[in-house]
Amino acid sequence: MNIDKEVFELWKEVAPEEAFSAGLKEFAGKIWIPSHQNIKVALKRVGELKKLADPVASKWLHSLERSLVWDEPQHPPGSVMNVFFNHLTIEGVKEQHVLDLAVQCVNLLGVQEDMWDRKWPVELQIFSAQSCDGAVSLLESMRKQCRKKETKDAVVALQKRLKLWKEKTCFVKLKRNDFKEIFPILQKKSKGLGRKNMYRSVIKDWYDYIESAEEIEQLALKWIDEELPEFNASMMRLSKRYKCKPEVDAINKMLTKEQSIPLKSLVKTTKDLRKVLQKLAEQEWVNITRKYDVRVIETPDYLVPFLPTAAMQSFNSLTKPFCLSFVTTDKNASPSTFLPGVIQTLIHEEYGHCVNFMNSYSNKDLRVLEILDSSLSTPLTEGISFFRELESLKTFERMARSGPKNKVEKDVIKLVEKFCPFDAFVEGISFEVMQWRMVRFLRAVSDVRLNLEKQSFPEFIKWAHEKTGLSEKLVFDQTFHFQENPGYAPCYSVFGQRLRELQAAAVRNGFSQVDFNTFVASAGFPARSLFEGKIKQKFTL
């Protein structure tokens, strides 16, 4: 038996919406209905395949198994939003598919109504309400583009079912869904996420964490202590430059003023930046496949609520892969409006994620199970992108210190200096990178403490503010929504820091940074423990 083929067939059966996103057009307009009987049949098949699986397939099946049995109230409406989001992004509004999906999604919500009988923690109630609101909003934008009454009626019926789901699973009133509204609710009602007894197994099955929960927290605390002095020093340098308080909010305000990019030119500037940064990336950080196909677009109006700043998404992984890189310019959202923020985002999304996906999808030596979408890819690609930010900062600091060494670097400096002096930019992006590193370390701490109920969310917010100086609002905005998916928040820092160690060891063994990064970015998405084994074997670590 060909285990890859068998698992691939199972994947197409239980995740047709993912198969469509991967380029299999025959799955357009189709979803899997997670009825108790369908789940039972799928779990039986998973169990049969696990008995015959090698390590790659076994880890993949464990991830799938966990997703089949894990149920929380935000998941069904979140699934509805995701399937319509993907279809809208890939093909626009095709009424037959919209109709088919609407009818199936009413059924999807219907077979999971037993969730209404459970008393959910207030955090999960809020996540459920937000998922319902997001799905209703997205559906409304699609309904307005439909012409047939049958399609419109089906969409309205689904919207009504989502509003009922919200009513049955969320018992707090929300209007703005922001820090000022939600934080007081959490202060009164937060009593834990209800995952304490399963958290450890969830993070191992979903993301193949090598570290225990306690080790994740200890590592993140150590990283905060190690990097907090440099973060504070970065703020002091900028406060002297711009004559403002050495505080995060004040620094961000001054960077927005002194290194601004007008919203009307944000997309063009991003495209101009990537022309010079891609050459720098290949020189300094990673080789990029010749099949690299990344399309920078302005975030469409109907997607702005879901992509307030920027994002990327890969498509057609199994056929003709490409990535879309979204740049949000709506002033009512949260667009990047200063140069360090735009460049840091571009490096993370494109020279981290996009290169990782495109290099891997173009690698014909990989097994299909190493490129199929699953939760196992998350720590790998987020770790790569997180570490790429630090690598880029070291490149920019070297260029500021020693000057450009060739035309590639001269072109980068020339473009940057259209907005501000290069040394001012380097100080700005140093702050930006260090700020986001602090945020990612805090995310890891929050994930462990909240899921193991060592702290309530308000207690964590207070601790994080006092520990790092980041405002309570910023900490809330950058950690709260991550609690929808336990284990996701530490993915950036835990594997990103591990890559830092492995790369240093490989360089000591005579390999270049580019050689190491190119292998890592092209090795697909097996479980992390297996991925690290690949790296150690390749670089004799």
C-alpha positions in Angstrom: 0.0 0.0 0.0 1.2 3.5 -0.9 0.6 5.4 2.4 1.0 8.8 0.8 -1.7 8.0 -1.7 -4.1 6.7 1.0 -3.6 9.7 3.3 -4.0 12.0 0.3 -7.3 10.4 -0.6 -8.5 10.8 3.0 -7.4 14.4 3.1 -9.4 15.2 -0.1 -12.4 13.6 1.5 -12.4 15.4 4.8 -10.9 18.7 3.6 -12.3 19.4 0.1 -12.1 23.2 0.8 -8.4 22.9 1.3 -8.1 20.7 -1.8 -9.7 23.5 -3.8 -7.3 26.1 -2.4 -4.4 23.7 -3.3 -5.5 23.9 -7.0 -7.9 21.0 -7.3 -10.7 22.8 -9.1 -13.1 19.8 -8.9 -13.6 20.6 -5.2 -14.9 24.1 -5.8 -18.2 24.6 -4.0 -17.7 21.6 -1.7 -17.2 21.2 2.0 -17.1 18.3 4.4 -19.9 18.0 6.9 -18.6 17.0 10.4 -21.6 15.0 11.5 -21.0 12.5 14.3 -21.2 9.7 11.8 -18.8 11.3 9.4 -16.3 12.0 12.2 -16.6 8.4 13.4 -15.9 7.0 9.9 -12.9 9.4 9.4 -11.4 8.6 12.8 -11.7 4.9 12.0 -9.8 5.4 8.7 -7.2 7.5 10.5 -6.7 4.7 13.0 -6.2 2.1 10.3 -3.7 4.3 8.4 -1.7 5.1 11.6 -1.0 1.4 12.0 0.7 1.3 8.6 2.3 4.8 8.6 6.0 5.8 8.7 7.0 8.8 10.9 6.0 11.5 8.3 2.6 10.0 7.7 2.0 9.2 11.4 2.7 12.8 12.6 0.5 14.1 9.8 -2.4 11.8 10.8 -2.0 12.7 14.5 -2.5 16.4 13.5 -5.6 15.4 11.4 -7.0 13.3 14.2 -6.7 16.2 16.7 -8.5 18.5 14.3 -11.4 16.0 13.9 -12.1 15.7 17.7 -11.3 19.3 18.8 -14.5 21.3 19.1 -15.1 24.8 20.4 -17.9 27.2 19.5 -15.8 29.5 17.3 -14.7 26.6 15.0 -18.0 26.1 13.0 -18.6 29.8 12.1 -14.8 30.1 11.5 -15.0 27.3 9.0 -17.8 29.0 7.2 -15.9 32.3 7.0 -12.7 30.5 5.8 -14.4 28.6 3.0 -16.1 31.6 1.6 -13.0 33.7 2.0 -10.9 31.3 0.0 -13.5 31.0 -2.8 -13.9 34.7 -3.0 -10.1 35.3 -3.1 -9.5 32.5 -5.7 -12.5 32.9 -8.1 -14.5 35.9 -7.0 -18.3 35.4 -6.8 -19.5 32.4 -8.8 -23.1 32.1 -7.9 -23.5 28.4 -8.3 -20.6 27.8 -5.9 -22.0 30.5 -3.5 -25.3 28.7 -3.6 -23.9 25.3 -3.0 -21.7 26.4 -0.2 -24.4 28.3 1.5 -26.7 25.3 1.6 -23.9 23.0 2.8 -22.8 25.5 5.5 -26.3 25.7 7.0 -26.0 21.9 7.3 -22.5 22.2 8.8 -23.8 24.5 11.5 -26.9 22.3 12.0 -25.0 19.1 12.8 -23.0 20.8 15.5 -25.8 22.4 17.4 -25.1 20.2 20.4 -22.4 22.8 21.2 -25.3 25.1 22.2 -25.9 23.0 25.3 -22.5 23.6 26.8 -21.4 26.5 29.0 -18.4 28.0 27.3 -15.7 30.2 28.9 -16.3 33.9 28.2 -13.2 34.1 26.0 -14.6 31.4 23.7 -18.0 33.0 23.7 -16.3 36.2 22.4 -14.3 34.3 19.8 -17.6 32.6 18.6 -19.3 36.0 18.4 -16.4 37.5 16.4 -16.3 34.5 14.0 -20.1 34.8 13.4 -19.9 38.6 12.8 -17.0 38.1 10.4 -18.7 35.4 8.4 -22.0 37.5 8.3 -20.0 40.5 7.0 -18.2 38.6 4.4 -21.4 36.9 3.2 -23.1 40.3 2.9 -20.4 41.6 0.6 -20.9 38.4 -1.6 -24.7 38.7 -1.4 -24.6 42.2 -2.9 -22.7 40.8 -5.9 -25.2 38.0 -6.6 -28.0 38.4 -9.1 -30.2 35.4 -8.6 -32.9 35.4 -6.0 -32.2 31.8 -5.1 -28.6 32.5 -4.3 -29.4 35.6 -2.3 -32.0 33.8 -0.3 -29.6 31.0 0.5 -27.0 33.5 1.7 -29.5 35.2 3.9 -30.6 31.9 5.4 -27.0 31.2 6.2 -26.5 34.6 7.8 -29.6 34.0 9.9 -28.2 30.7 11.1 -24.9 32.4 12.0 -26.7 35.1 14.0 -28.6 32.3 15.8 -25.3 30.5 16.5 -23.9 33.7 18.0 -27.0 34.1 20.2 -26.8 30.5 21.4 -23.1 30.5 22.2 -22.3 34.0 23.4 -24.0 35.6 26.4 -22.1 38.9 26.5 -23.1 42.0 24.5 -20.4 43.3 22.1 -20.6 46.3 19.9 -17.1 47.5 19.2 -15.1 44.3 19.8 -12.1 46.4 21.0 -9.8 46.6 24.1 -12.0 49.1 25.9 -15.1 46.9 25.6 -13.6 43.4 26.0 -11.1 43.9 28.7 -13.6 45.0 31.4 -15.7 41.9 30.5 -12.7 39.7 31.0 -11.9 41.3 34.3 -15.4 40.4 35.6 -15.9 37.0 33.9 -12.6 35.3 33.0 -12.3 32.0 34.8 -10.0 30.0 32.5 -10.2 28.7 29.0 -11.2 25.1 30.0 -8.3 23.5 28.2 -6.1 22.8 31.2 -6.3 19.0 31.0 -5.7 18.7 27.3 -3.4 21.6 26.4 -0.2 19.5 26.5 -1.5 16.9 24.2 -3.1 19.5 21.9 0.2 21.3 21.3 2.1 18.1 20.7 -0.5 16.7 18.2 -1.2 19.9 16.3 2.2 21.4 16.2 4.6 18.6 17.2 6.2 20.7 19.9 9.5 19.2 21.2 9.3 21.3 24.3 6.9 20.8 27.2 4.5 23.6 28.1 6.7 24.5 31.1 9.8 24.7 28.9 8.1 27.0 26.4 7.2 29.4 29.2 10.7 29.2 30.7 12.4 29.8 27.3 10.1 32.8 26.5 10.8 34.4 29.9 14.6 33.9 29.3 14.4 35.5 25.9 12.5 38.5 27.3 15.1 39.0 29.9 17.9 38.7 27.4 16.5 41.2 24.8 14.6 43.7 27.0 17.8 45.8 27.6 18.4 46.2 23.9 14.7 47.0 23.3 14.9 49.7 25.9 18.2 51.0 24.4 16.5 51.2 21.0 13.8 53.3 22.5 16.3 55.6 24.2 18.2 56.2 20.9 15.0 57.1 19.1 13.7 59.3 22.0 16.9 61.3 21.7 16.7 61.5 17.9 13.0 62.7 17.9 13.0 64.4 21.3 10.1 62.3 22.7 9.5 60.1 25.6 11.3 56.7 25.5 8.0 54.9 25.4 6.6 52.5 22.8 3.5 54.6 21.9 5.5 57.8 21.7 8.2 56.2 19.5 5.6 54.6 17.1 3.9 58.0 16.8 7.2 59.7 15.9 8.2 57.0 13.4 4.8 57.4 11.7 5.4 61.2 11.5 9.1 61.2 10.5 9.3 58.1 8.2 5.8 58.2 6.8 4.5 56.6 3.6 1.3 58.2 2.3 -1.5 55.7 2.1 -2.2 56.6 -1.6 1.3 55.4 -2.5 1.5 52.5 -0.1 1.0 49.7 -2.8 3.4 51.4 -5.3 6.0 51.9 -2.6 5.7 48.2 -1.5 6.2 47.1 -5.1 9.2 49.4 -5.5 10.7 48.1 -2.3 10.4 44.5 -3.3 12.3 45.1 -6.5 15.4 46.0 -4.6 14.8 43.9 -1.5 14.4 40.7 -3.4 18.0 41.1 -4.8 19.2 41.8 -1.3 17.4 38.8 0.0 19.0 36.5 -2.5 22.4 38.0 -1.8 22.2 37.8 2.0 19.5 35.5 3.2 18.0 32.8 0.9 18.0 31.6 -2.7 14.6 31.9 -4.3 13.1 29.5 -6.8 12.9 30.6 -10.4 9.2 29.7 -10.3 8.6 32.4 -7.7 5.2 33.9 -8.3 4.1 36.5 -5.8 1.5 39.1 -6.7 1.2 42.2 -4.6 -2.4 43.6 -4.6 -4.3 46.2 -2.6 -6.6 44.5 -0.1 -10.1 44.5 -1.6 -12.7 46.4 0.4 -14.5 43.2 1.4 -11.4 41.7 2.9 -10.2 44.7 4.9 -12.0 43.6 8.1 -10.0 40.3 8.0 -6.7 41.8 6.8 -6.4 45.1 8.6 -2.6 45.6 7.9 -1.1 43.1 5.5 -1.0 39.3 4.9 -0.1 36.7 2.4 -1.8 33.5 1.2 -0.6 30.7 -1.0 -2.7 28.9 -3.6 -2.4 26.0 -6.0 0.3 24.2 -4.1 -0.5 21.0 -6.0 -0.7 22.6 -9.5 0.7 26.0 -10.4 1.6 27.6 -7.1 1.4 31.3 -6.5 1.1 33.7 -3.5 -1.0 36.8 -3.1 0.5 39.5 -0.9 -2.2 41.9 0.4 -1.4 45.5 1.3 -4.2 47.3 3.2 -4.6 51.0 2.5 -8.0 51.7 4.2 -7.3 54.5 6.8 -10.1 53.0 9.0 -8.2 49.7 9.3 -4.6 49.5 10.6 -2.3 50.0 7.5 1.4 50.3 7.9 2.2 53.9 7.3 5.8 54.2 8.1 8.9 52.8 6.4 10.2 50.4 9.1 6.8 48.8 9.5 6.3 48.3 5.8 9.8 46.8 5.2 9.6 44.6 8.3 6.2 43.3 7.2 7.4 42.8 3.6 10.4 40.8 4.8 8.3 38.6 7.2 5.5 37.9 4.7 7.4 37.7 1.4 11.0 36.7 2.1 9.9 34.5 5.0 6.5 32.9 4.2 6.2 33.4 0.4 9.8 32.1 -0.3 9.2 29.2 2.1 6.0 28.1 0.4 7.1 28.7 -3.2 10.5 27.0 -2.7 8.9 24.0 -1.0 6.1 23.7 -3.6 8.7 23.8 -6.3 10.9 21.1 -4.7 10.0 17.9 -6.7 12.0 15.8 -4.2 9.4 16.3 -1.5 6.6 13.8 -0.6 3.0 15.0 -1.1 2.6 14.7 2.7 5.4 17.3 3.1 3.5 20.0 1.2 -0.1 19.2 2.1 -1.7 21.9 4.2 -1.8 21.1 8.0 -1.2 22.6 11.3 2.3 21.1 11.2 3.4 23.8 8.8 2.7 26.6 11.2 5.7 26.5 13.5 8.0 26.0 10.6 7.0 28.9 8.4 6.3 31.3 11.3 9.7 30.4 12.8 11.4 31.1 9.5 9.7 34.4 9.0 10.4 35.5 12.6 14.1 34.7 12.3 14.3 36.4 8.9 13.4 39.7 10.6 16.4 39.4 12.8 18.7 38.4 9.9 17.5 41.4 7.9 18.2 43.7 10.8 21.8 42.5 11.0 22.2 43.2 7.3 20.8 46.7 7.6 23.0 47.5 10.6 26.1 46.2 8.8 25.2 48.4 5.8 24.8 51.5 8.0 28.0 50.7 9.8 30.3 49.9 6.9 28.5 51.4 3.9 27.1 49.5 0.8 29.4 46.9 -0.7 27.8 46.7 -4.1 25.1 48.0 -6.4 22.4 45.8 -4.7 23.0 47.6 -1.4 23.4 51.0 -3.0 19.9 50.6 -4.6 18.3 49.7 -1.3 19.9 52.7 0.5 18.9 55.0 -2.4 15.3 54.0 -2.2 15.1 54.2 1.6 16.6 57.7 1.5 13.7 58.9 -0.5 11.8 58.8 2.8 14.5 59.4 5.5 18.2 59.2 6.2 19.4 55.6 6.1 20.8 55.7 9.7 17.4 56.9 10.9 15.7 54.1 9.1 18.0 51.5 10.7 17.3 52.9 14.1 13.6 52.7 13.3 13.6 49.2 12.0 15.7 48.1 14.9 13.0 49.3 17.2 10.3 47.7 15.0 12.0 44.3 15.0 12.8 44.4 18.7 9.2 45.4 19.5 7.8 42.5 17.6 10.3 40.1 19.1 9.0 41.2 22.5 5.4 40.7 21.4 6.1 37.2 20.1 7.9 36.2 23.4 4.9 37.5 25.3 2.6 35.5 23.0 4.4 32.3 24.0 4.1 33.1 27.7 0.4 33.9 27.4 -0.4 30.7 25.6 1.1 28.6 28.4 -0.2 30.6 31.3 -3.7 31.1 30.0 -4.3 27.5 28.8 -2.8 26.0 31.9 -4.8 28.5 34.0 -1.7 29.8 35.8 -3.0 33.4 35.2 -6.3 34.9 34.0 -6.1 37.1 30.9 -6.4 40.4 32.9 -3.6 39.2 35.3 -1.4 38.3 32.3 -2.0 41.7 30.7 -1.0 43.5 33.9 2.1 41.4 34.3 3.2 41.8 30.7 2.8 45.6 30.8 4.8 45.9 34.0 7.5 43.5 32.7 8.1 45.0 29.3 6.6 48.5 29.3 4.3 47.7 26.3 0.9 49.2 26.9 -1.9 47.1 28.1 -3.8 47.7 24.9 -0.9 46.7 22.7 -0.4 43.5 24.7 -4.1 42.7 24.5 -4.3 43.4 20.7 -1.3 41.2 20.1 -2.2 38.2 22.3 -6.0 37.9 22.8 -7.1 36.6 19.4 -4.3 34.0 19.4 -6.1 32.2 22.2 -8.6 30.9 19.6 -6.0 28.2 18.7 -3.9 26.9 21.6 -0.3 26.4 20.7 -0.2 28.8 17.8 1.1 31.8 19.7 4.5 30.3 20.6 5.2 29.1 17.0 7.0 32.2 16.0 9.5 32.4 18.8 10.1 28.8 19.7 11.1 27.5 16.3 12.5 30.9 15.2 15.0 30.8 18.1 15.7 27.1 17.4 16.6 28.0 13.8 19.0 30.7 15.2 20.8 28.0 17.2 20.9 25.5 14.3 22.1 28.1 11.8 24.9 29.2 14.1 26.1 25.6 14.4 25.9 25.1 10.6 28.0 28.2 10.0 30.6 26.9 12.4 30.7 23.8 10.3 31.5 25.8 7.2 28.1 26.3 5.6 26.9 29.8 4.6 23.9 31.5 5.9 22.3 31.4 2.5 23.0 27.7 2.1 21.4 26.9 5.4 18.3 29.1 4.9 17.8 27.9 1.4 17.6 24.3 2.6 15.3 25.2 5.4 13.0 27.2 3.2 12.8 24.4 0.6 12.3 21.4 2.9 8.5 21.4 3.0 6.4 20.9 6.1 7.0 17.6 7.9 6.4 17.6 11.6 8.9 19.8 13.4 10.8 16.9 15.1 11.4 15.3 11.7 12.2 18.7 10.2 15.0 19.3 12.7 16.3 15.8 12.0 16.6 16.8 8.3 18.5 19.9 9.2 20.9 18.1 11.5 21.6 15.4 8.9 22.1 17.9 6.1 24.6 20.1 8.1 26.2 17.4 10.2 25.0 18.9 13.5 
